């Protein structure tokens, strides 16, 4: 897995940049970059890249979406998917562990007037925590930025990145993804009945339990918990919940049962792998 940092200029902009300027200058770069990543991943049938970014920063960037006032255009739809889907899947899940650390001094500082101050403040905080992180690999301190509009180190502060790249596609094309092997999630071999967690209702319909029993037999599933019931969804559905959980919606004659499946995944990449395996076990389930 190739690991890198991405400039927050690609995630959110301040009032210094107009939506038109973003559409003409920045958007085409990140759009083509992401499409190329997806193309490579489809060809290799595996994840190839992790961005060092916290999920909290992604959520914060949504509020500063450059297309937030023009929700009807296609750019807005793509950008929301970029933040919520693409970055959520292609992020280093270890970074969320780092983000929970408190009381760290801001020694490393970057600035960019083209990015909202709140975004830069949170990003600086993340970088300083990252500098002390045991997950950080010195070889992977590569920064994907933008010529002219990119973020720059504040004078007098220590260096953090060892490489800067302003041409995202050139950086991507120079990577050898064929040598990257996908990590395999661990397996668990226990009695399927021991995987039932929490309280289970005896009234759970047989048709629902038939689907659950398939999941309990999966070697990548460590637990299944019955959560609640809803009438808002009337179909069999599954979605990624977080780095090691999957949410299942299983319909019955009276509504739809909701379950949380805990997997053996150690990161979002492995959970995506397990998600696809469960999709094969439950072929009639839609993906949310």
LOKESE-933957 format. One record per residue (C-alpha): residue number from 1; residue in one letter; x, y, z. Coordinates in Angstrom, 1 decimal, decimal comma, padded with zeros to 4 digits. Example, Ala and Ser with C-alpha at 12.3 -4.5 7.8 and 13.67 -1.06 7.14 Angstrom:
<node><resi>1</resi><resn>A</resn><x>012,3</x><y>-004,5</y><z>007,8</z></node>
<node><resi>2</resi><resn>S</resn><x>013,7</x><y>-001,1</y><z>007,1</z></node>
END
This chain:
<node><resi>1</resi><resn>X</resn><x>000,0</x><y>000,0</y><z>000,0</z></node>
<node><resi>2</resi><resn>X</resn><x>001,4</x><y>003,4</y><z>-001,0</z></node>
<node><resi>3</resi><resn>X</resn><x>001,0</x><y>006,0</y><z>001,7</z></node>
<node><resi>4</resi><resn>X</resn><x>001,0</x><y>009,8</y><z>001,3</z></node>
<node><resi>5</resi><resn>X</resn><x>-000,4</x><y>013,1</y><z>002,6</z></node>
<node><resi>6</resi><resn>X</resn><x>-002,7</x><y>015,3</y><z>000,6</z></node>
<node><resi>7</resi><resn>X</resn><x>-002,9</x><y>019,1</y><z>000,8</z></node>
<node><resi>8</resi><resn>X</resn><x>-006,1</x><y>020,4</y><z>002,3</z></node>
<node><resi>9</resi><resn>X</resn><x>-006,4</x><y>022,8</y><z>-000,6</z></node>
<node><resi>10</resi><resn>X</resn><x>-008,0</x><y>019,9</y><z>-002,4</z></node>
<node><resi>11</resi><resn>X</resn><x>-010,5</x><y>019,4</y><z>000,4</z></node>
<node><resi>12</resi><resn>X</resn><x>-011,8</x><y>022,9</y><z>001,2</z></node>
<node><resi>13</resi><resn>X</resn><x>-011,3</x><y>026,5</y><z>000,1</z></node>
<node><resi>14</resi><resn>X</resn><x>-011,6</x><y>029,9</y><z>001,8</z></node>
<node><resi>15</resi><resn>X</resn><x>-013,3</x><y>032,9</y><z>000,3</z></node>
<node><resi>16</resi><resn>X</resn><x>-010,1</x><y>033,8</y><z>-001,4</z></node>
<node><resi>17</resi><resn>X</resn><x>-010,9</x><y>031,4</y><z>-004,2</z></node>
<node><resi>18</resi><resn>X</resn><x>-014,2</x><y>031,5</y><z>-006,2</z></node>
<node><resi>19</resi><resn>X</resn><x>-016,1</x><y>028,4</y><z>-007,1</z></node>
<node><resi>20</resi><resn>X</resn><x>-015,3</x><y>029,1</y><z>-010,7</z></node>
<node><resi>21</resi><resn>X</resn><x>-011,6</x><y>029,3</y><z>-010,0</z></node>
<node><resi>22</resi><resn>X</resn><x>-011,8</x><y>026,0</y><z>-008,1</z></node>
<node><resi>23</resi><resn>X</resn><x>-013,7</x><y>024,4</y><z>-010,9</z></node>
<node><resi>24</resi><resn>X</resn><x>-011,2</x><y>025,6</y><z>-013,6</z></node>
<node><resi>25</resi><resn>X</resn><x>-007,9</x><y>025,1</y><z>-011,7</z></node>
<node><resi>26</resi><resn>X</resn><x>-008,1</x><y>022,6</y><z>-008,8</z></node>
<node><resi>27</resi><resn>X</resn><x>-011,1</x><y>020,4</y><z>-009,4</z></node>
<node><resi>28</resi><resn>X</resn><x>-009,9</x><y>018,9</y><z>-012,7</z></node>
<node><resi>29</resi><resn>X</resn><x>-006,6</x><y>017,9</y><z>-011,0</z></node>
<node><resi>30</resi><resn>X</resn><x>-008,2</x><y>016,0</y><z>-008,1</z></node>
<node><resi>31</resi><resn>X</resn><x>-011,0</x><y>014,6</y><z>-010,4</z></node>
<node><resi>32</resi><resn>X</resn><x>-008,5</x><y>013,1</y><z>-012,9</z></node>
<node><resi>33</resi><resn>X</resn><x>-006,2</x><y>011,9</y><z>-010,0</z></node>
<node><resi>34</resi><resn>X</resn><x>-009,1</x><y>010,0</y><z>-008,3</z></node>
<node><resi>35</resi><resn>X</resn><x>-010,4</x><y>008,5</y><z>-011,5</z></node>
<node><resi>36</resi><resn>X</resn><x>-006,9</x><y>007,2</y><z>-012,3</z></node>
<node><resi>37</resi><resn>X</resn><x>-006,6</x><y>005,6</y><z>-008,9</z></node>
<node><resi>38</resi><resn>X</resn><x>-009,9</x><y>003,8</y><z>-009,3</z></node>
<node><resi>39</resi><resn>X</resn><x>-008,9</x><y>002,7</y><z>-012,8</z></node>
<node><resi>40</resi><resn>X</resn><x>-005,6</x><y>001,2</y><z>-011,5</z></node>
<node><resi>41</resi><resn>X</resn><x>-007,5</x><y>-000,5</y><z>-008,6</z></node>
<node><resi>42</resi><resn>X</resn><x>-010,1</x><y>-002,0</y><z>-010,9</z></node>
<node><resi>43</resi><resn>X</resn><x>-007,3</x><y>-003,4</y><z>-013,1</z></node>
<node><resi>44</resi><resn>X</resn><x>-005,3</x><y>-004,9</y><z>-010,2</z></node>
<node><resi>45</resi><resn>X</resn><x>-008,4</x><y>-005,8</y><z>-008,2</z></node>
<node><resi>46</resi><resn>X</resn><x>-007,0</x><y>-004,3</y><z>-004,9</z></node>
<node><resi>47</resi><resn>X</resn><x>-006,5</x><y>-001,2</y><z>-003,0</z></node>
<node><resi>48</resi><resn>X</resn><x>-003,3</x><y>000,7</y><z>-003,8</z></node>
<node><resi>49</resi><resn>X</resn><x>-003,2</x><y>003,9</y><z>-001,8</z></node>
<node><resi>50</resi><resn>X</resn><x>-003,7</x><y>005,3</y><z>001,7</z></node>
<node><resi>51</resi><resn>X</resn><x>-004,0</x><y>009,0</y><z>002,5</z></node>
<node><resi>52</resi><resn>X</resn><x>-002,9</x><y>010,1</y><z>005,9</z></node>
<node><resi>53</resi><resn>X</resn><x>-006,0</x><y>012,0</y><z>007,0</z></node>
<node><resi>54</resi><resn>X</resn><x>-008,4</x><y>011,7</y><z>009,9</z></node>
<node><resi>55</resi><resn>X</resn><x>-012,1</x><y>011,1</y><z>009,3</z></node>
<node><resi>56</resi><resn>X</resn><x>-012,8</x><y>014,1</y><z>011,5</z></node>
<node><resi>57</resi><resn>X</resn><x>-011,0</x><y>016,3</y><z>009,1</z></node>
<node><resi>58</resi><resn>X</resn><x>-013,0</x><y>014,9</y><z>006,2</z></node>
<node><resi>59</resi><resn>X</resn><x>-016,2</x><y>015,7</y><z>008,0</z></node>
<node><resi>60</resi><resn>X</resn><x>-015,0</x><y>019,2</y><z>008,8</z></node>
<node><resi>61</resi><resn>X</resn><x>-014,1</x><y>019,7</y><z>005,1</z></node>
<node><resi>62</resi><resn>X</resn><x>-017,7</x><y>018,8</y><z>004,1</z></node>
<node><resi>63</resi><resn>X</resn><x>-018,8</x><y>022,0</y><z>005,7</z></node>
<node><resi>64</resi><resn>X</resn><x>-016,4</x><y>024,0</y><z>003,5</z></node>
<node><resi>65</resi><resn>X</resn><x>-017,3</x><y>022,1</y><z>000,3</z></node>
<node><resi>66</resi><resn>X</resn><x>-016,6</x><y>024,7</y><z>-002,5</z></node>
<node><resi>67</resi><resn>X</resn><x>-019,8</x><y>023,6</y><z>-004,2</z></node>
<node><resi>68</resi><resn>X</resn><x>-022,0</x><y>023,7</y><z>-001,1</z></node>
<node><resi>69</resi><resn>X</resn><x>-024,1</x><y>026,6</y><z>-002,5</z></node>
<node><resi>70</resi><resn>X</resn><x>-024,6</x><y>025,0</y><z>-005,9</z></node>
<node><resi>71</resi><resn>X</resn><x>-025,9</x><y>021,5</y><z>-005,0</z></node>
<node><resi>72</resi><resn>X</resn><x>-027,6</x><y>020,9</y><z>-008,3</z></node>
<node><resi>73</resi><resn>X</resn><x>-024,5</x><y>020,7</y><z>-010,4</z></node>
<node><resi>74</resi><resn>X</resn><x>-022,6</x><y>017,5</y><z>-011,1</z></node>
<node><resi>75</resi><resn>X</resn><x>-019,4</x><y>018,8</y><z>-009,6</z></node>
<node><resi>76</resi><resn>X</resn><x>-021,1</x><y>019,1</y><z>-006,2</z></node>
<node><resi>77</resi><resn>X</resn><x>-022,3</x><y>015,5</y><z>-006,4</z></node>
<node><resi>78</resi><resn>X</resn><x>-018,9</x><y>014,2</y><z>-007,3</z></node>
<node><resi>79</resi><resn>X</resn><x>-017,2</x><y>016,3</y><z>-004,6</z></node>
<node><resi>80</resi><resn>X</resn><x>-019,4</x><y>015,0</y><z>-001,9</z></node>
<node><resi>81</resi><resn>X</resn><x>-018,7</x><y>011,4</y><z>-003,0</z></node>
<node><resi>82</resi><resn>X</resn><x>-015,0</x><y>012,3</y><z>-003,1</z></node>
<node><resi>83</resi><resn>X</resn><x>-015,0</x><y>013,3</y><z>000,5</z></node>
<node><resi>84</resi><resn>X</resn><x>-017,5</x><y>010,8</y><z>001,9</z></node>
<node><resi>85</resi><resn>X</resn><x>-016,8</x><y>007,8</y><z>-000,2</z></node>
<node><resi>86</resi><resn>X</resn><x>-013,4</x><y>007,9</y><z>-001,9</z></node>
<node><resi>87</resi><resn>X</resn><x>-011,4</x><y>009,5</y><z>001,0</z></node>
<node><resi>88</resi><resn>X</resn><x>-013,3</x><y>007,5</y><z>003,6</z></node>
<node><resi>89</resi><resn>X</resn><x>-012,2</x><y>004,3</y><z>001,9</z></node>
<node><resi>90</resi><resn>X</resn><x>-008,7</x><y>005,5</y><z>000,9</z></node>
<node><resi>91</resi><resn>X</resn><x>-007,5</x><y>006,8</y><z>004,2</z></node>
<node><resi>92</resi><resn>X</resn><x>-005,1</x><y>005,4</y><z>006,7</z></node>
<node><resi>93</resi><resn>X</resn><x>-007,3</x><y>004,2</y><z>009,6</z></node>
<node><resi>94</resi><resn>X</resn><x>-004,4</x><y>004,5</y><z>012,0</z></node>
<node><resi>95</resi><resn>X</resn><x>-004,7</x><y>008,3</y><z>011,7</z></node>
<node><resi>96</resi><resn>X</resn><x>-007,9</x><y>008,2</y><z>013,7</z></node>
<node><resi>97</resi><resn>X</resn><x>-005,9</x><y>006,6</y><z>016,6</z></node>
<node><resi>98</resi><resn>X</resn><x>-003,4</x><y>009,5</y><z>016,4</z></node>
<node><resi>99</resi><resn>X</resn><x>-006,1</x><y>012,1</y><z>016,4</z></node>
<node><resi>100</resi><resn>X</resn><x>-007,3</x><y>011,1</y><z>019,8</z></node>
<node><resi>101</resi><resn>X</resn><x>-004,1</x><y>012,2</y><z>021,4</z></node>
<node><resi>102</resi><resn>X</resn><x>-004,3</x><y>015,4</y><z>023,4</z></node>
<node><resi>103</resi><resn>X</resn><x>-002,0</x><y>018,0</y><z>024,8</z></node>
<node><resi>104</resi><resn>X</resn><x>000,6</x><y>018,2</y><z>022,1</z></node>
<node><resi>105</resi><resn>X</resn><x>002,5</x><y>021,4</y><z>021,2</z></node>
<node><resi>106</resi><resn>X</resn><x>002,3</x><y>022,8</y><z>017,6</z></node>
<node><resi>107</resi><resn>X</resn><x>005,9</x><y>022,7</y><z>016,6</z></node>
<node><resi>108</resi><resn>X</resn><x>005,3</x><y>021,9</y><z>012,9</z></node>
<node><resi>109</resi><resn>X</resn><x>003,1</x><y>024,6</y><z>011,2</z></node>
<node><resi>110</resi><resn>X</resn><x>001,8</x><y>025,1</y><z>007,7</z></node>
<node><resi>111</resi><resn>X</resn><x>-000,1</x><y>028,0</y><z>006,3</z></node>
<node><resi>112</resi><resn>X</resn><x>-002,4</x><y>028,6</y><z>003,4</z></node>
<node><resi>113</resi><resn>X</resn><x>-004,7</x><y>031,6</y><z>003,1</z></node>
<node><resi>114</resi><resn>X</resn><x>-006,7</x><y>029,8</y><z>000,4</z></node>
<node><resi>115</resi><resn>X</resn><x>-007,8</x><y>027,1</y><z>002,9</z></node>
<node><resi>116</resi><resn>X</resn><x>-010,3</x><y>027,9</y><z>005,8</z></node>
<node><resi>117</resi><resn>X</resn><x>-008,3</x><y>028,7</y><z>009,0</z></node>
<node><resi>118</resi><resn>X</resn><x>-010,2</x><y>026,0</y><z>010,9</z></node>
<node><resi>119</resi><resn>X</resn><x>-009,1</x><y>023,3</y><z>008,4</z></node>
<node><resi>120</resi><resn>X</resn><x>-005,5</x><y>024,4</y><z>008,6</z></node>
<node><resi>121</resi><resn>X</resn><x>-005,6</x><y>024,5</y><z>012,4</z></node>
<node><resi>122</resi><resn>X</resn><x>-006,9</x><y>020,9</y><z>012,5</z></node>
<node><resi>123</resi><resn>X</resn><x>-004,4</x><y>019,8</y><z>009,9</z></node>
<node><resi>124</resi><resn>X</resn><x>-001,5</x><y>021,3</y><z>011,8</z></node>
<node><resi>125</resi><resn>X</resn><x>-002,7</x><y>019,6</y><z>014,9</z></node>
<node><resi>126</resi><resn>X</resn><x>-002,8</x><y>016,3</y><z>013,1</z></node>
<node><resi>127</resi><resn>X</resn><x>000,7</x><y>016,7</y><z>011,6</z></node>
<node><resi>128</resi><resn>X</resn><x>002,2</x><y>017,4</y><z>015,0</z></node>
<node><resi>129</resi><resn>X</resn><x>000,6</x><y>014,3</y><z>016,5</z></node>
<node><resi>130</resi><resn>X</resn><x>001,6</x><y>012,3</y><z>013,4</z></node>
<node><resi>131</resi><resn>X</resn><x>005,3</x><y>013,3</y><z>013,9</z></node>
<node><resi>132</resi><resn>X</resn><x>005,3</x><y>011,3</y><z>017,2</z></node>
<node><resi>133</resi><resn>X</resn><x>003,3</x><y>008,4</y><z>015,8</z></node>
<node><resi>134</resi><resn>X</resn><x>004,7</x><y>004,9</y><z>015,8</z></node>
<node><resi>135</resi><resn>X</resn><x>002,8</x><y>004,2</y><z>012,6</z></node>
<node><resi>136</resi><resn>X</resn><x>004,7</x><y>006,9</y><z>010,7</z></node>
<node><resi>137</resi><resn>X</resn><x>007,1</x><y>005,5</y><z>008,1</z></node>
<node><resi>138</resi><resn>X</resn><x>009,8</x><y>008,0</y><z>007,3</z></node>
<node><resi>139</resi><resn>X</resn><x>009,9</x><y>006,8</y><z>003,7</z></node>
<node><resi>140</resi><resn>X</resn><x>006,3</x><y>007,7</y><z>003,2</z></node>
<node><resi>141</resi><resn>X</resn><x>006,3</x><y>011,4</y><z>004,2</z></node>
<node><resi>142</resi><resn>X</resn><x>005,3</x><y>012,4</y><z>000,7</z></node>
<node><resi>143</resi><resn>X</resn><x>003,2</x><y>015,5</y><z>000,3</z></node>
<node><resi>144</resi><resn>X</resn><x>000,9</x><y>015,9</y><z>-002,7</z></node>
<node><resi>145</resi><resn>X</resn><x>000,3</x><y>019,6</y><z>-003,1</z></node>
<node><resi>146</resi><resn>X</resn><x>-000,5</x><y>022,3</y><z>-005,7</z></node>
<node><resi>147</resi><resn>X</resn><x>001,9</x><y>024,8</y><z>-007,4</z></node>
<node><resi>148</resi><resn>X</resn><x>001,0</x><y>028,4</y><z>-006,4</z></node>
<node><resi>149</resi><resn>X</resn><x>-002,0</x><y>027,6</y><z>-004,3</z></node>
<node><resi>150</resi><resn>X</resn><x>-000,5</x><y>024,9</y><z>-002,1</z></node>
<node><resi>151</resi><resn>X</resn><x>000,2</x><y>025,0</y><z>001,6</z></node>
<node><resi>152</resi><resn>X</resn><x>003,6</x><y>026,1</y><z>002,7</z></node>
<node><resi>153</resi><resn>X</resn><x>005,7</x><y>025,5</y><z>005,9</z></node>
<node><resi>154</resi><resn>X</resn><x>005,8</x><y>028,5</y><z>008,3</z></node>
<node><resi>155</resi><resn>X</resn><x>009,3</x><y>029,9</y><z>008,4</z></node>
<node><resi>156</resi><resn>X</resn><x>011,3</x><y>028,9</y><z>011,4</z></node>
<node><resi>157</resi><resn>X</resn><x>009,4</x><y>025,6</y><z>012,0</z></node>
<node><resi>158</resi><resn>X</resn><x>011,0</x><y>022,2</y><z>011,5</z></node>
<node><resi>159</resi><resn>X</resn><x>010,7</x><y>020,2</y><z>008,3</z></node>
<node><resi>160</resi><resn>X</resn><x>008,1</x><y>017,5</y><z>008,2</z></node>
<node><resi>161</resi><resn>X</resn><x>007,7</x><y>016,1</y><z>004,7</z></node>
<node><resi>162</resi><resn>X</resn><x>010,7</x><y>014,7</y><z>002,9</z></node>
<node><resi>163</resi><resn>X</resn><x>009,2</x><y>015,0</y><z>-000,6</z></node>
<node><resi>164</resi><resn>X</resn><x>006,8</x><y>017,5</y><z>-002,2</z></node>
<node><resi>165</resi><resn>X</resn><x>004,9</x><y>016,7</y><z>-005,4</z></node>
<node><resi>166</resi><resn>X</resn><x>002,9</x><y>019,3</y><z>-007,3</z></node>
<node><resi>167</resi><resn>X</resn><x>002,0</x><y>016,9</y><z>-010,2</z></node>
<node><resi>168</resi><resn>X</resn><x>-000,4</x><y>014,3</y><z>-008,7</z></node>
<node><resi>169</resi><resn>X</resn><x>-000,7</x><y>012,2</y><z>-011,9</z></node>
<node><resi>170</resi><resn>X</resn><x>003,1</x><y>012,1</y><z>-012,4</z></node>
<node><resi>171</resi><resn>X</resn><x>003,6</x><y>011,0</y><z>-008,8</z></node>
<node><resi>172</resi><resn>X</resn><x>000,9</x><y>008,3</y><z>-009,3</z></node>
<node><resi>173</resi><resn>X</resn><x>002,3</x><y>007,1</y><z>-012,6</z></node>
<node><resi>174</resi><resn>X</resn><x>005,8</x><y>006,7</y><z>-011,1</z></node>
<node><resi>175</resi><resn>X</resn><x>004,5</x><y>004,2</y><z>-008,4</z></node>
<node><resi>176</resi><resn>X</resn><x>005,0</x><y>000,5</y><z>-009,0</z></node>
<node><resi>177</resi><resn>X</resn><x>001,7</x><y>-000,9</y><z>-007,7</z></node>
<node><resi>178</resi><resn>X</resn><x>002,3</x><y>-004,4</y><z>-009,1</z></node>
<node><resi>179</resi><resn>X</resn><x>004,6</x><y>-005,2</y><z>-006,1</z></node>
<node><resi>180</resi><resn>X</resn><x>001,9</x><y>-004,2</y><z>-003,5</z></node>
<node><resi>181</resi><resn>X</resn><x>000,2</x><y>-007,2</y><z>-002,0</z></node>
<node><resi>182</resi><resn>X</resn><x>-003,1</x><y>-006,7</y><z>-000,3</z></node>
<node><resi>183</resi><resn>X</resn><x>-003,1</x><y>-007,6</y><z>003,4</z></node>
<node><resi>184</resi><resn>X</resn><x>-005,2</x><y>-010,6</y><z>004,4</z></node>
<node><resi>185</resi><resn>X</resn><x>-007,5</x><y>-010,2</y><z>007,4</z></node>
<node><resi>186</resi><resn>X</resn><x>-007,1</x><y>-012,7</y><z>010,2</z></node>
<node><resi>187</resi><resn>X</resn><x>-009,6</x><y>-015,5</y><z>010,5</z></node>
<node><resi>188</resi><resn>X</resn><x>-011,6</x><y>-016,8</y><z>013,5</z></node>
<node><resi>189</resi><resn>X</resn><x>-012,5</x><y>-020,4</y><z>014,0</z></node>
<node><resi>190</resi><resn>X</resn><x>-015,1</x><y>-020,7</y><z>016,8</z></node>
<node><resi>191</resi><resn>X</resn><x>-018,6</x><y>-022,1</y><z>017,1</z></node>
<node><resi>192</resi><resn>X</resn><x>-020,9</x><y>-019,8</y><z>015,1</z></node>
<node><resi>193</resi><resn>X</resn><x>-023,3</x><y>-019,5</y><z>018,0</z></node>
<node><resi>194</resi><resn>X</resn><x>-020,6</x><y>-017,9</y><z>020,1</z></node>
<node><resi>195</resi><resn>X</resn><x>-020,4</x><y>-015,1</y><z>017,6</z></node>
<node><resi>196</resi><resn>X</resn><x>-023,9</x><y>-013,9</y><z>018,7</z></node>
<node><resi>197</resi><resn>X</resn><x>-023,4</x><y>-010,8</y><z>020,8</z></node>
<node><resi>198</resi><resn>X</resn><x>-025,8</x><y>-008,8</y><z>023,0</z></node>
<node><resi>199</resi><resn>X</resn><x>-029,4</x><y>-009,7</y><z>023,5</z></node>
<node><resi>200</resi><resn>X</resn><x>-031,3</x><y>-011,6</y><z>020,8</z></node>
<node><resi>201</resi><resn>X</resn><x>-035,0</x><y>-011,8</y><z>020,5</z></node>
<node><resi>202</resi><resn>X</resn><x>-036,6</x><y>-015,2</y><z>020,3</z></node>
<node><resi>203</resi><resn>X</resn><x>-039,1</x><y>-013,8</y><z>017,9</z></node>
<node><resi>204</resi><resn>X</resn><x>-036,6</x><y>-013,2</y><z>015,1</z></node>
<node><resi>205</resi><resn>X</resn><x>-038,2</x><y>-014,6</y><z>012,0</z></node>
<node><resi>206</resi><resn>X</resn><x>-036,7</x><y>-017,8</y><z>010,5</z></node>
<node><resi>207</resi><resn>X</resn><x>-036,1</x><y>-016,1</y><z>007,1</z></node>
<node><resi>208</resi><resn>X</resn><x>-033,9</x><y>-013,5</y><z>008,9</z></node>
<node><resi>209</resi><resn>X</resn><x>-032,0</x><y>-016,1</y><z>010,9</z></node>
<node><resi>210</resi><resn>X</resn><x>-031,3</x><y>-018,0</y><z>007,7</z></node>
<node><resi>211</resi><resn>X</resn><x>-029,3</x><y>-015,0</y><z>006,4</z></node>
<node><resi>212</resi><resn>X</resn><x>-027,7</x><y>-014,4</y><z>009,8</z></node>
<node><resi>213</resi><resn>X</resn><x>-026,5</x><y>-018,1</y><z>010,0</z></node>
<node><resi>214</resi><resn>X</resn><x>-024,7</x><y>-017,6</y><z>006,7</z></node>
<node><resi>215</resi><resn>X</resn><x>-022,8</x><y>-014,7</y><z>008,2</z></node>
<node><resi>216</resi><resn>X</resn><x>-022,0</x><y>-016,5</y><z>011,5</z></node>
<node><resi>217</resi><resn>X</resn><x>-020,2</x><y>-019,2</y><z>009,5</z></node>
<node><resi>218</resi><resn>X</resn><x>-017,9</x><y>-016,6</y><z>007,8</z></node>
<node><resi>219</resi><resn>X</resn><x>-014,4</x><y>-017,0</y><z>009,0</z></node>
<node><resi>220</resi><resn>X</resn><x>-013,9</x><y>-013,2</y><z>008,9</z></node>
<node><resi>221</resi><resn>X</resn><x>-016,8</x><y>-012,5</y><z>011,2</z></node>
<node><resi>222</resi><resn>X</resn><x>-016,1</x><y>-012,3</y><z>015,0</z></node>
<node><resi>223</resi><resn>X</resn><x>-019,5</x><y>-011,1</y><z>016,1</z></node>
<node><resi>224</resi><resn>X</resn><x>-023,1</x><y>-010,3</y><z>015,1</z></node>
<node><resi>225</resi><resn>X</resn><x>-025,4</x><y>-008,1</y><z>017,2</z></node>
<node><resi>226</resi><resn>X</resn><x>-029,1</x><y>-007,4</y><z>016,8</z></node>
<node><resi>227</resi><resn>X</resn><x>-029,6</x><y>-003,6</y><z>017,0</z></node>
<node><resi>228</resi><resn>X</resn><x>-033,1</x><y>-002,6</y><z>016,2</z></node>
<node><resi>229</resi><resn>X</resn><x>-035,9</x><y>-002,6</y><z>013,7</z></node>
<node><resi>230</resi><resn>X</resn><x>-037,1</x><y>000,0</y><z>011,1</z></node>
<node><resi>231</resi><resn>X</resn><x>-039,9</x><y>000,5</y><z>008,7</z></node>
<node><resi>232</resi><resn>X</resn><x>-038,1</x><y>003,2</y><z>006,7</z></node>
<node><resi>233</resi><resn>X</resn><x>-036,1</x><y>000,6</y><z>004,8</z></node>
<node><resi>234</resi><resn>X</resn><x>-038,0</x><y>-002,2</y><z>003,1</z></node>
<node><resi>235</resi><resn>X</resn><x>-035,2</x><y>-004,2</y><z>001,4</z></node>
<node><resi>236</resi><resn>X</resn><x>-032,1</x><y>-006,3</y><z>002,1</z></node>
<node><resi>237</resi><resn>X</resn><x>-029,2</x><y>-003,9</y><z>002,4</z></node>
<node><resi>238</resi><resn>X</resn><x>-025,6</x><y>-003,8</y><z>003,6</z></node>
<node><resi>239</resi><resn>X</resn><x>-023,1</x><y>-001,0</y><z>004,1</z></node>
<node><resi>240</resi><resn>X</resn><x>-019,7</x><y>-000,3</y><z>005,6</z></node>
<node><resi>241</resi><resn>X</resn><x>-020,1</x><y>001,0</y><z>009,2</z></node>
<node><resi>242</resi><resn>X</resn><x>-016,5</x><y>001,7</y><z>010,1</z></node>
<node><resi>243</resi><resn>X</resn><x>-013,0</x><y>000,1</y><z>009,9</z></node>
<node><resi>244</resi><resn>X</resn><x>-014,2</x><y>-003,3</y><z>011,3</z></node>
<node><resi>245</resi><resn>X</resn><x>-018,0</x><y>-003,3</y><z>011,2</z></node>
<node><resi>246</resi><resn>X</resn><x>-020,7</x><y>-003,8</y><z>008,6</z></node>
<node><resi>247</resi><resn>X</resn><x>-024,4</x><y>-002,9</y><z>009,0</z></node>
<node><resi>248</resi><resn>X</resn><x>-027,0</x><y>-005,3</y><z>007,7</z></node>
<node><resi>249</resi><resn>X</resn><x>-030,7</x><y>-004,6</y><z>007,0</z></node>
<node><resi>250</resi><resn>X</resn><x>-032,7</x><y>-007,7</y><z>006,6</z></node>
<node><resi>251</resi><resn>X</resn><x>-036,4</x><y>-007,4</y><z>005,8</z></node>
<node><resi>252</resi><resn>X</resn><x>-039,2</x><y>-009,6</y><z>007,1</z></node>
<node><resi>253</resi><resn>X</resn><x>-043,0</x><y>-009,5</y><z>007,0</z></node>
<node><resi>254</resi><resn>X</resn><x>-043,2</x><y>-006,8</y><z>009,6</z></node>
<node><resi>255</resi><resn>X</resn><x>-040,4</x><y>-004,5</y><z>008,8</z></node>
<node><resi>256</resi><resn>X</resn><x>-036,6</x><y>-004,6</y><z>008,5</z></node>
<node><resi>257</resi><resn>X</resn><x>-034,2</x><y>-006,0</y><z>011,2</z></node>
<node><resi>258</resi><resn>X</resn><x>-030,9</x><y>-004,2</y><z>011,7</z></node>
<node><resi>259</resi><resn>X</resn><x>-027,7</x><y>-006,0</y><z>012,7</z></node>
<node><resi>260</resi><resn>X</resn><x>-024,1</x><y>-004,9</y><z>013,2</z></node>
<node><resi>261</resi><resn>X</resn><x>-021,5</x><y>-007,4</y><z>012,0</z></node>
<node><resi>262</resi><resn>X</resn><x>-018,1</x><y>-007,1</y><z>013,6</z></node>
<node><resi>263</resi><resn>X</resn><x>-015,3</x><y>-008,4</y><z>011,4</z></node>
<node><resi>264</resi><resn>X</resn><x>-011,7</x><y>-009,4</y><z>011,9</z></node>
<node><resi>265</resi><resn>X</resn><x>-010,5</x><y>-006,4</y><z>009,8</z></node>
<node><resi>266</resi><resn>X</resn><x>-007,6</x><y>-004,3</y><z>011,2</z></node>
<node><resi>267</resi><resn>X</resn><x>-008,2</x><y>-001,4</y><z>008,9</z></node>
<node><resi>268</resi><resn>X</resn><x>-010,7</x><y>-000,1</y><z>006,3</z></node>
<node><resi>269</resi><resn>X</resn><x>-008,9</x><y>-001,8</y><z>003,5</z></node>
<node><resi>270</resi><resn>X</resn><x>-009,3</x><y>-005,2</y><z>005,1</z></node>
<node><resi>271</resi><resn>X</resn><x>-012,9</x><y>-004,4</y><z>006,0</z></node>
<node><resi>272</resi><resn>X</resn><x>-013,6</x><y>-003,6</y><z>002,3</z></node>
<node><resi>273</resi><resn>X</resn><x>-012,2</x><y>-007,0</y><z>001,4</z></node>
<node><resi>274</resi><resn>X</resn><x>-014,5</x><y>-008,7</y><z>003,9</z></node>
<node><resi>275</resi><resn>X</resn><x>-017,4</x><y>-006,6</y><z>002,7</z></node>
<node><resi>276</resi><resn>X</resn><x>-016,9</x><y>-008,0</y><z>-000,7</z></node>
<node><resi>277</resi><resn>X</resn><x>-016,7</x><y>-011,6</y><z>000,7</z></node>
<node><resi>278</resi><resn>X</resn><x>-020,0</x><y>-011,0</y><z>002,5</z></node>
<node><resi>279</resi><resn>X</resn><x>-021,5</x><y>-009,7</y><z>-000,7</z></node>
<node><resi>280</resi><resn>X</resn><x>-020,8</x><y>-013,0</y><z>-002,2</z></node>
<node><resi>281</resi><resn>X</resn><x>-022,4</x><y>-014,8</y><z>000,7</z></node>
<node><resi>282</resi><resn>X</resn><x>-025,5</x><y>-012,6</y><z>000,5</z></node>
<node><resi>283</resi><resn>X</resn><x>-025,7</x><y>-012,0</y><z>-003,3</z></node>
<node><resi>284</resi><resn>X</resn><x>-029,3</x><y>-010,6</y><z>-003,1</z></node>
<node><resi>285</resi><resn>X</resn><x>-028,3</x><y>-007,8</y><z>-000,8</z></node>
<node><resi>286</resi><resn>X</resn><x>-028,0</x><y>-004,2</y><z>-002,2</z></node>
<node><resi>287</resi><resn>X</resn><x>-025,0</x><y>-002,1</y><z>-001,4</z></node>
<node><resi>288</resi><resn>X</resn><x>-025,8</x><y>001,2</y><z>000,3</z></node>
END
